[in-house]
Amino acid sequence: MTAQLALGTYRCRDIPEAAALAAASGAGWIDTAPNYGAGRAQTLLAGVLAAHPQVRVSTKVGYFTAATGGAATVEGVLTSGQAVAGHSLAPGYVRWQIRRNRLELRRDRLGLVLLHNPERAHTGDRAALYRMIRDAFTVLEEEVAAGHVAGYGVATWNGFADGGFSVPLLMSLAREAAGGAGHHLVAIQLPVSLVSMAPIELALAGRGPLRTAAAAGLRAMASAPLHGGELVEMVGKELVDLIRPGLTPAQACLLATASCPGVTDVLVSASSAAHWHQAADALAEPPLDIARLREITGVLASV
């Protein structure tokens, strides 16, 4: 089964318009973060989410704008030195940011809260990194128990690729945070594309974060499937025809990502109706089989 299309708001030019289109088109998820849209993304989404209560929202804790850091300092959540860093997963800050996310999105209960690039903190100190993740998970478990959050996870750019952590490790930390097996770690988010091919290659070999997430029943959200739009210019007709003749370069790249074993959602920052419908048409295509995906990755690896 091909993965589902979801709206990612990181690069959206008009967040309310893109969100309204995605919601009206049946998107199940809209992904955002408190630092997206120069810190305005969540506020801009609130009206659309109110009009479409069936759409679930995934947001994050970790990165923050200078204005948010200033507010956290005034409220005694961060010191001025911590605010300068622009990133925190300290328990007090995580709790404070979740409350702020709920207020900005105007949702009493958030569908998903992701730790945003936890590898950004404690670079080179794995023990400190794992303690930080566990402590943040502990706060998230408390927020789930309070009815403020449905589930949580990790959104990472390099964490899996650099070996900073793995899905089994995250699950172990979640069990510690929950005090047993009944944790609420439900998702991971990571870049998956024909540029960021390592997750695809590992999945084809039956290994890696996507396969282990699928085995654990976790949602796996593929971010940057077009690598910030750069892939559209890099993919020629020969590769498109290998993927599926008749598609546009963008559609071919999206279908390849969506066909990867373990991927459940593909985040697309479509800022126009044309782009959204083209992406939806691509994901409505039958998924590529394993043999074709292996051929595609083999061709790209040899370039």
C-alpha positions as CSV (number, residue, x, y, z in Angstrom):
1,M,0.0,0.0,0.0
2,T,1.3,3.4,-1.0
3,A,1.8,5.9,1.9
4,Q,-0.6,8.7,2.5
5,L,-0.1,12.4,1.5
6,A,0.2,14.9,4.4
7,L,0.9,18.6,4.4
8,G,4.3,19.7,5.7
9,T,4.4,23.5,6.5
10,Y,8.1,24.0,6.7
11,R,8.4,25.6,3.2
12,C,4.8,26.7,2.6
13,R,4.5,30.1,1.1
14,D,0.9,30.5,2.2
15,I,0.3,28.2,5.2
16,P,-3.5,28.9,5.7
17,E,-4.2,28.5,2.0
18,A,-2.2,25.3,1.7
19,A,-3.7,23.9,4.9
20,A,-7.3,24.7,3.8
21,L,-6.6,22.9,0.5
22,A,-5.0,19.9,2.1
23,A,-7.9,19.6,4.6
24,A,-10.6,19.9,1.9
25,S,-8.8,17.3,-0.2
26,G,-8.9,14.8,2.7
27,A,-5.4,15.0,4.1
28,G,-5.3,13.2,7.4
29,W,-2.3,15.1,8.9
30,I,-0.8,18.5,8.9
31,D,2.7,18.8,10.2
32,T,4.2,21.9,11.7
33,A,6.5,23.3,14.4
34,P,6.7,26.4,16.6
35,N,9.7,27.7,14.7
36,Y,8.1,27.3,11.2
37,G,7.0,30.4,9.3
38,A,9.2,32.6,11.4
39,G,7.3,31.4,14.5
40,R,3.8,32.1,13.1
41,A,3.0,28.7,11.5
42,Q,0.9,27.4,14.4
43,T,-1.1,30.6,14.8
44,L,-1.7,30.7,11.0
45,L,-3.0,27.1,11.1
46,A,-5.4,27.5,14.0
47,G,-8.4,28.8,11.9
48,V,-8.1,26.0,9.4
49,L,-7.8,23.3,12.1
50,A,-10.9,24.7,13.8
51,A,-12.8,24.4,10.6
52,H,-11.6,20.9,10.0
53,P,-11.5,19.1,13.4
54,Q,-11.0,15.7,11.7
55,V,-7.5,16.7,10.5
56,R,-4.8,15.6,13.0
57,V,-1.9,17.9,13.7
58,S,1.7,16.9,14.4
59,T,3.9,19.5,15.9
60,K,7.2,19.7,17.7
61,V,9.3,20.8,20.7
62,G,13.0,21.7,20.4
63,Y,13.7,24.6,18.1
64,F,12.3,28.1,18.9
65,T,12.6,31.6,17.6
66,A,14.3,34.4,19.4
67,A,10.9,35.8,20.3
68,T,9.8,32.5,21.9
69,G,13.1,32.2,23.7
70,G,12.6,35.7,25.1
71,A,9.1,34.7,26.3
72,A,10.5,31.6,27.9
73,T,13.2,33.6,29.7
74,V,10.7,36.1,31.0
75,E,8.5,33.3,32.4
76,G,11.6,31.6,34.0
77,V,11.5,28.5,31.8
78,L,14.9,29.2,30.2
79,T,17.9,31.2,31.3
80,S,19.1,33.9,28.9
81,G,22.1,31.6,28.1
82,Q,19.8,28.7,27.2
83,A,17.6,31.0,25.1
84,V,20.5,32.0,23.0
85,A,21.0,28.4,21.9
86,G,17.6,28.4,20.0
87,H,17.0,24.8,21.0
88,S,16.0,23.0,24.2
89,L,14.6,19.7,25.3
90,A,14.8,20.4,29.0
91,P,11.8,19.0,30.8
92,G,10.5,22.4,32.0
93,Y,10.8,23.8,28.5
94,V,9.1,20.8,26.9
95,R,6.1,21.2,29.2
96,W,5.9,24.9,28.6
97,Q,6.2,24.6,24.8
98,I,3.5,21.9,24.7
99,R,1.1,24.3,26.5
100,R,2.1,27.1,24.1
101,N,1.6,24.8,21.1
102,R,-1.9,23.9,22.3
103,L,-2.8,27.6,22.7
104,E,-1.4,28.6,19.3
105,L,-3.1,25.8,17.5
106,R,-6.3,26.2,19.5
107,R,-6.4,22.4,20.2
108,D,-7.0,21.0,23.6
109,R,-5.4,17.7,22.5
110,L,-2.5,17.5,20.0
111,G,-2.4,14.5,17.8
112,L,1.4,14.1,17.9
113,V,4.3,15.9,19.5
114,L,7.8,15.2,18.1
115,L,11.1,16.0,19.7
116,H,12.7,18.2,17.0
117,N,16.2,17.0,16.1
118,P,17.2,15.8,19.6
119,E,20.7,15.1,18.2
120,R,21.2,18.9,18.1
121,A,21.8,18.7,21.8
122,H,24.7,16.9,23.5
123,T,26.7,16.4,20.3
124,G,29.2,13.6,21.0
125,D,27.9,12.7,24.4
126,R,25.5,9.8,23.8
127,A,24.8,9.1,27.5
128,A,23.7,12.7,28.0
129,L,21.6,12.6,24.8
130,Y,19.8,9.5,25.9
131,R,19.1,10.9,29.4
132,M,17.7,14.0,27.7
133,I,15.4,12.0,25.4
134,R,14.2,9.9,28.3
135,D,13.5,12.9,30.4
136,A,11.6,14.6,27.6
137,F,9.6,11.4,27.0
138,T,8.7,11.4,30.7
139,V,7.1,14.8,30.3
140,L,5.3,13.6,27.1
141,E,4.0,10.6,29.0
142,E,2.6,13.0,31.6
143,E,1.0,15.1,28.9
144,V,-0.6,12.0,27.4
145,A,-2.0,11.1,30.8
146,A,-3.4,14.6,31.2
147,G,-5.2,14.3,27.9
148,H,-3.1,17.0,26.2
149,V,-1.3,14.8,23.7
150,A,-2.4,11.6,21.9
151,G,1.1,10.3,21.2
152,Y,4.7,11.4,20.7
153,G,7.8,10.6,18.7
154,V,11.0,12.0,17.2
155,A,11.6,14.2,14.2
156,T,15.2,14.0,13.1
157,W,17.4,14.9,10.2
158,N,20.6,13.1,11.1
159,G,19.8,11.1,14.3
160,F,19.3,7.7,12.5
161,A,21.7,8.4,9.7
162,D,24.6,9.2,12.1
163,G,23.8,6.3,14.5
164,G,22.9,8.7,17.3
165,F,19.9,6.6,18.1
166,S,17.7,3.8,16.7
167,V,14.1,2.9,16.9
168,P,14.7,0.0,19.4
169,L,16.7,2.5,21.6
170,L,13.9,5.1,21.4
171,M,11.4,2.4,22.4
172,S,13.5,1.4,25.3
173,L,13.8,5.0,26.5
174,A,10.0,5.3,26.1
175,R,9.4,2.3,28.2
176,E,11.7,3.7,30.9
177,A,9.8,7.0,30.8
178,A,6.4,5.2,31.0
179,G,7.6,2.9,33.8
180,G,6.8,-0.2,31.7
181,A,5.7,-1.5,28.4
182,G,2.6,0.8,28.0
183,H,4.4,3.8,26.4
184,H,3.0,6.3,23.9
185,L,5.9,6.5,21.4
186,V,4.0,6.2,18.2
187,A,6.0,7.9,15.4
188,I,9.2,8.9,13.8
189,Q,9.9,11.5,11.1
190,L,13.0,11.5,8.9
191,P,14.2,12.6,5.5
192,V,13.4,9.9,2.8
193,S,14.1,10.7,-0.9
194,L,16.1,9.8,-3.9
195,V,18.8,12.1,-2.4
196,S,18.4,10.8,1.2
197,M,18.4,7.2,0.0
198,A,20.0,5.4,3.0
199,P,16.6,4.7,4.7
200,I,15.3,3.3,1.4
201,E,18.3,1.1,0.8
202,L,18.2,-0.2,4.4
203,A,14.5,-0.9,4.1
204,L,15.0,-2.8,0.9
205,A,17.6,-4.9,2.9
206,G,15.0,-5.5,5.6
207,R,16.8,-3.3,8.1
208,G,17.0,0.3,9.3
209,P,14.6,2.7,11.0
210,L,11.7,2.3,8.5
211,R,11.6,-1.5,8.9
212,T,12.0,-1.4,12.6
213,A,9.3,1.3,13.0
214,A,6.9,-0.8,10.8
215,A,7.6,-3.9,12.9
216,A,6.8,-1.9,16.1
217,G,3.6,-0.5,14.6
218,L,5.0,3.1,14.5
219,R,4.0,5.8,12.0
220,A,6.9,6.8,9.8
221,M,6.6,10.2,8.2
222,A,8.9,10.9,5.3
223,S,10.1,14.5,5.3
224,A,11.8,16.4,2.4
225,P,10.7,13.9,-0.3
226,L,11.7,16.4,-3.0
227,H,14.9,17.5,-1.0
228,G,13.7,21.1,-0.8
229,G,12.6,21.1,-4.4
230,E,16.1,20.4,-5.7
231,L,15.1,16.9,-6.9
232,V,12.7,18.3,-9.5
233,E,15.6,19.9,-11.4
234,M,17.9,16.8,-10.9
235,V,15.7,14.1,-12.3
236,G,15.6,13.5,-16.0
237,K,13.3,11.7,-18.3
238,E,15.3,8.5,-18.2
239,L,14.9,8.2,-14.5
240,V,11.3,9.2,-14.6
241,D,10.6,6.5,-17.2
242,L,12.4,3.9,-15.0
243,I,10.2,4.9,-12.0
244,R,6.9,5.2,-14.0
245,P,6.4,6.6,-17.5
246,G,4.0,9.5,-17.8
247,L,4.7,11.1,-14.4
248,T,6.4,14.5,-13.9
249,P,9.8,14.5,-12.2
250,A,8.2,15.6,-8.9
251,Q,5.5,12.9,-9.1
252,A,8.1,10.2,-9.9
253,C,10.2,11.2,-6.8
254,L,7.2,11.3,-4.6
255,L,6.0,7.8,-5.8
256,A,9.5,6.4,-5.1
257,T,9.4,7.7,-1.5
258,A,5.8,6.6,-0.9
259,S,6.6,3.1,-2.1
260,C,9.4,2.6,0.3
261,P,8.5,-0.2,2.8
262,G,7.6,1.3,6.2
263,V,6.8,4.8,5.1
264,T,3.2,5.7,6.2
265,D,3.0,9.4,5.4
266,V,4.8,11.6,2.9
267,L,5.1,15.3,3.9
268,V,4.7,17.7,1.0
269,S,4.9,21.5,1.3
270,A,2.5,22.1,-1.5
271,S,1.7,25.8,-1.7
272,S,-0.7,25.7,-4.7
273,A,-3.7,23.6,-5.7
274,A,-1.8,22.4,-8.8
275,H,1.1,21.1,-6.8
276,W,-1.1,19.4,-4.2
277,H,-3.2,17.7,-6.8
278,Q,-0.1,16.5,-8.7
279,A,1.2,15.0,-5.5
280,A,-2.1,13.4,-4.7
281,D,-2.2,11.9,-8.2
282,A,1.3,10.5,-7.7
283,L,0.4,8.8,-4.4
284,A,-2.8,7.4,-6.0
285,E,-0.6,5.4,-8.4
286,P,0.0,1.7,-7.5
287,P,3.2,1.5,-5.4
288,L,6.5,0.4,-7.0
289,D,7.5,-3.1,-6.2
290,I,10.7,-4.0,-4.3
291,A,12.5,-5.1,-7.5
292,R,11.9,-1.7,-9.2
293,L,13.0,0.2,-6.1
294,R,16.2,-1.8,-6.0
295,E,16.8,-1.0,-9.7
296,I,16.2,2.7,-9.1
297,T,18.5,2.9,-6.1
298,G,21.1,0.8,-7.9
299,V,21.1,3.2,-10.9
300,L,21.4,6.3,-8.6
301,A,24.2,4.7,-6.5
302,S,26.2,4.2,-9.7
303,V,25.9,7.8,-10.8
